[in-house]
C-alpha cells in the first residue's frame, strides 16, 4: 500500500448508546482461535476488529511474514465471524508506537473502546515489547476493560491452533488438517487472469489465478476443489505450482482450476476456489500429451471423490 492507502482508516463516529469492543490480533487466516476472540467481543457490543494490513507486514519477529489470506479475504471472514467493522492498520506506522501510545491514541481516543478482547499471548507496542498484562495495566489507567480469551487447542488437546501451524500444514499439502484448524475450507480468491490458454488447446480449459507477493502458497500439486460462481458450487481440480512441463523459468506459482462440466468466460472475475483434498504433487511430464492424459485421470479421481470424504458438505458450509 502506498500514499493515501497507507494511512490508518478513519474510525466511525460513535453512536449514542454504543458499547464498543475491540478484538485485537493479526487474524491471519481467521482461524478457530481468532474466531473465539471475535465471538467474545461481538457478544459484548459493537465489535471492531483491529488488525494490520497484510502487505504492510513484510516481517514478523524478524522473519519474512507469509500471510495466509489477502486483506479482502480477511475482512470478509472477520465480518462473517462477528466484526461490525474492520480496521487494517499500516504496520509501519502503528508498530512504531509505544504500547501506551497505542492504547491511548488508537484504542481510547480513536476507537473509544469500552472493552478490549485478545488472546493471552497478544503482544503489541514497538518491537512487540508489551504483553497482555501490560494491556490490562494500560486499560486500567485509560478507562477500558480487557478480557483475555483462552487459546483453542486441537482435538487431542496437544497443540494450540496458530497461524504459523496452519501455514506449515498448507505448505506441506496437509489441506484437510489446515481446513480443520481454519474453521472453514481454505480459499483462493483473486481475479482470474489470462494465461497461456494451453488448456483450451487440449480440451481442458483452466481459470488462472496468481498469489500476492508475500502470500503463503499451498504445497505444489493437484487438489480436489470447488469453484464458486454466483450461488453455484462447481466441482473442480486445481493445480498449484510452476507448470514445469510447459514453463522452464516461471517466476511465480499459479493456481490453475479446471471447472468440471462447466464452460464460460471467467477472465477478470473474482473467483473463490475452495481447496478440499490433496490429490498428488506437481511433476514434470515428458510431453503435453502425457500431461493431458494425467489431468484427465485427475478429473476422474476428483469425480470419485465427489460424494465421499465430506467434500460436498465442506463446500456447502464454507463461510465465504
C-alpha positions in Angstrom: 0.0 0.0 0.0 1.2 3.5 -0.8 0.1 7.1 -0.4 -3.4 7.5 1.0 -3.8 3.8 1.3 -1.0 3.7 3.9 -2.8 6.0 6.3 -4.9 4.5 9.1 -8.6 4.4 8.1 -10.9 6.9 9.7 -12.8 5.5 12.7 -16.6 6.0 12.5 -18.4 8.4 14.8 -19.6 6.8 18.0 -23.4 6.5 18.1 -25.2 7.3 21.3 -25.7 4.1 23.4 -23.0 2.2 21.6 -21.0 -0.2 23.7 -17.7 -0.5 21.8 -15.5 -3.6 21.9 -12.2 -4.1 20.1 -10.9 -7.5 19.0 -7.2 -7.3 18.7 -4.9 -9.6 16.6 -3.1 -10.2 13.4 -6.0 -12.5 12.5 -4.1 -14.2 9.7 -6.4 -16.9 8.4 -9.1 -16.1 10.9 -8.7 -19.5 12.4 -10.6 -21.2 15.3 -8.6 -19.3 17.9 -9.3 -15.9 16.2 -13.0 -16.8 16.0 -13.2 -17.4 19.7 -11.8 -13.9 20.3 -14.2 -12.4 17.8 -17.2 -14.2 19.2 -16.4 -13.0 22.7 -16.0 -9.4 21.5 -19.2 -9.5 19.4 -21.2 -10.8 22.3 -20.3 -7.7 24.4 -21.2 -4.9 21.9 -20.4 -3.3 18.6 -17.2 -5.2 17.6 -14.3 -3.5 15.8 -11.6 -5.9 14.6 -8.3 -4.1 14.8 -5.6 -5.8 12.8 -2.7 -5.0 10.4 -2.8 -4.6 6.6 -1.2 -7.9 5.3 1.1 -6.3 2.8 2.4 -3.8 5.4 3.9 -6.7 7.4 7.0 -7.9 5.4 8.4 -9.2 8.6 7.1 -10.6 11.9 9.6 -11.1 14.8 12.5 -10.7 12.4 11.3 -13.3 9.8 9.5 -12.9 6.5 5.8 -12.8 7.0 3.9 -15.1 4.6 0.2 -14.2 5.2 -2.5 -16.8 4.6 -5.2 -14.5 3.2 -5.3 -11.2 1.4 -6.8 -8.2 3.2 -10.0 -8.6 1.3 -10.4 -12.2 2.2 -9.5 -11.5 5.8 -12.0 -8.7 6.0 -14.8 -10.9 4.6 -14.1 -13.6 7.2 -13.8 -11.1 10.1 -17.2 -9.6 9.2 -18.7 -13.1 8.9 -17.3 -14.0 12.3 -18.9 -11.1 14.2 -17.0 -7.9 13.4 -19.1 -4.9 12.7 -16.1 -3.0 11.3 -12.5 -4.0 10.3 -9.5 -1.6 10.7 -6.5 -3.0 8.9 -3.8 -0.5 10.2 -0.4 0.1 8.5 2.1 -1.9 10.5 5.0 0.6 9.9 3.1 3.5 11.5 1.3 1.6 14.3 4.3 -0.6 15.1 6.4 2.5 15.8 4.1 3.5 18.7 4.9 2.5 22.3 2.4 0.2 23.9 0.9 3.0 26.0 0.6 5.3 23.0 -1.2 2.6 21.0 -3.7 2.2 23.8 -4.2 5.9 24.3 -4.2 7.1 20.6 -5.9 4.2 18.9 -8.0 2.3 21.5 -9.1 5.2 23.7 -9.0 8.3 21.6 -9.9 7.0 18.1 -12.0 3.9 18.8 -13.3 5.0 22.2 -13.5 1.4 23.4 -15.2 0.1 26.5 -13.7 -3.4 26.3 -10.7 -4.8 24.6 -10.6 -8.6 23.8 -7.5 -10.6 22.8 -5.6 -13.8 23.5 -3.3 -14.4 26.4 -0.3 -14.3 24.0 -1.1 -11.0 22.4 1.8 -8.6 22.1 1.9 -5.0 20.9 3.8 -1.8 21.0 7.2 -1.0 19.5 9.1 -4.3 18.7 6.2 -6.2 20.4 7.6 -5.1 23.7 4.3 -5.2 25.6 2.2 -8.2 26.8 -1.4 -8.8 27.7 -0.5 -7.9 31.3 0.6 -4.5 30.1 -2.6 -4.1 28.1 -4.6 -4.7 31.3 -2.5 -2.1 33.1 -2.9 0.5 30.4 -6.6 -0.2 30.2 -7.0 0.4 34.0 -5.2 3.7 33.5 -7.1 4.8 30.4 -10.6 3.6 31.3 -11.3 0.4 29.3 -11.6 -3.2 30.4 -9.5 -6.0 29.0 -10.9 -9.6 28.5 -8.4 -12.3 27.8 -9.6 -15.3 25.8 -8.1 -18.8 26.2 -6.4 -20.4 23.2 -8.1 -23.1 21.1 -6.4 -26.5 21.0 -6.8 -29.3 18.6 -8.9 -32.4 19.2 -6.3 -34.3 21.3 -5.5 -31.1 23.2 -1.9 -31.4 22.2 -1.2 -28.2 20.3 -2.7 -24.8 20.1 -4.3 -23.6 16.9 -2.0 -21.0 15.4 -1.4 -19.2 12.1 2.2 -20.5 11.9 1.0 -24.1 12.3 -1.6 -23.6 9.6 1.0 -22.1 7.2 3.1 -25.2 7.8 0.2 -27.5 7.0 -0.7 -25.6 3.9 2.9 -25.7 2.6 3.1 -29.4 3.4 0.0 -30.3 1.4 -2.0 -31.2 4.6 -5.0 -29.3 3.4 -7.6 -31.3 5.4 -5.8 -30.6 8.7 -5.3 -27.0 7.7 -9.0 -26.7 7.0 -10.0 -28.2 10.3 -7.9 -25.6 12.2 -9.1 -22.7 10.0 -12.7 -23.4 10.7 -13.7 -23.1 7.1 -12.0 -24.5 4.0 -9.0 -22.7 2.6 -9.8 -20.5 -0.4 -8.0 -18.8 -3.2 -10.0 -15.6 -4.1 -8.4 -13.4 -6.7 -9.3 -12.2 -10.1 -8.9 -14.7 -13.0 -6.1 -13.7 -15.3 -5.3 -14.6 -18.9 -2.9 -17.5 -19.1 -1.2 -19.3 -22.0 -4.5 -20.9 -22.9 -2.8 -24.2 -23.3 -5.7 -25.9 -21.5 -8.1 -24.8 -24.3 -6.0 -26.5 -26.9 -6.2 -29.9 -25.1 -9.8 -29.5 -24.2 -9.2 -28.8 -20.5 -9.5 -25.0 -20.0 -8.4 -23.5 -16.7 -9.1 -20.4 -14.7 -5.7 -19.0 -13.7 -5.1 -17.0 -10.5 -1.9 -15.6 -9.1 -0.9 -15.2 -5.4 0.2 -12.0 -3.9 3.9 -11.3 -3.3 4.2 -12.2 0.4 1.3 -14.7 0.4 1.7 -18.2 1.8 1.4 -20.7 -1.2 0.0 -24.2 -0.6 2.1 -27.2 -1.5 2.5 -27.5 -5.2 0.3 -30.1 -6.6 -3.3 -31.0 -7.6 -6.2 -30.6 -5.3 -9.9 -31.6 -5.3 -11.6 -28.2 -5.2 -14.8 -26.3 -5.8 -15.2 -23.0 -7.7 -18.0 -20.7 -6.6 -19.9 -19.0 -9.5 -22.8 -17.0 -8.1 -24.7 -19.4 -5.9 -23.4 -22.5 -7.6 -20.5 -24.7 -6.4 -18.9 -26.3 -9.4 -16.7 -29.4 -8.8 -13.1 -28.7 -9.9 -9.5 -29.7 -9.8 -6.8 -27.1 -9.0 -3.1 -27.3 -9.8 -0.8 -25.0 -7.8 2.7 -24.7 -9.0 5.3 -23.7 -11.6 3.9 -25.6 -14.6 7.3 -27.4 -15.2 6.0 -29.3 -18.3 5.3 -26.1 -20.3 7.3 -23.4 -18.4 11.1 -23.7 -17.9 11.6 -20.5 -16.0 8.3 -19.5 -14.3 8.9 -16.7 -11.8 5.9 -17.2 -9.6 3.4 -20.1 -8.8 0.0 -20.0 -10.3 -3.3 -21.7 -9.4 -4.9 -23.3 -12.4 -8.5 -24.5 -11.9 -10.5 -26.7 -14.3 -14.2 -26.5 -13.6 -15.7 -29.9 -14.3 -18.7 -29.9 -16.7 -18.8 -26.1 -16.8 -18.0 -23.7 -19.6 -17.9 -19.9 -19.8 -15.6 -16.9 -19.6 -14.1 -16.0 -16.2 -11.2 -13.7 -17.0 -11.5 -10.6 -14.9 -13.9 -12.0 -12.5 -13.3 -12.6 -8.8 -13.4 -16.4 -8.4 -13.5 -18.1 -5.0 -11.8 -21.5 -5.3 -12.0 -23.8 -2.3 -9.3 -26.5 -1.7 -10.8 -29.7 -0.2 -8.3 -32.6 -0.6 -4.8 -33.1 -1.9 -4.6 -35.5 -4.8 -1.0 -35.6 -6.0 2.2 -33.5 -6.1 3.1 -31.4 -9.2 5.5 -33.1 -11.6 7.1 -32.6 -15.0 5.9 -34.7 -17.8 7.7 -35.7 -21.0 5.2 -34.1 -23.3 2.0 -32.1 -23.3 0.1 -35.2 -24.3 1.3 -37.0 -21.2 0.3 -34.0 -19.1 -3.2 -34.0 -20.7 -3.6 -37.7 -20.0 -2.7 -37.3 -16.4 -5.1 -34.3 -16.0 -7.9 -36.5 -17.3 -7.0 -39.1 -14.7 -7.0 -36.4 -12.1 -10.5 -35.4 -13.2 -11.7 -39.0 -12.8 -10.2 -39.1 -9.4 -12.0 -35.9 -8.5 -15.3 -37.3 -9.7 -14.8 -40.4 -7.5 -14.2 -38.1 -4.5 -17.3 -36.0 -5.2 -19.7 -37.9 -2.9 -17.0 -39.1 -0.5 -14.8 -37.6 2.3 -17.3 -34.9 3.1 -16.1 -32.8 0.2 -19.5 -31.7 -0.9 -20.6 -31.0 2.7 -17.4 -29.0 3.4 -18.0 -26.7 0.5 -21.7 -26.2 1.4 -20.8 -24.8 4.8 -17.9 -22.7 3.7 -18.2 -19.2 5.2 -17.5 -17.3 2.0 
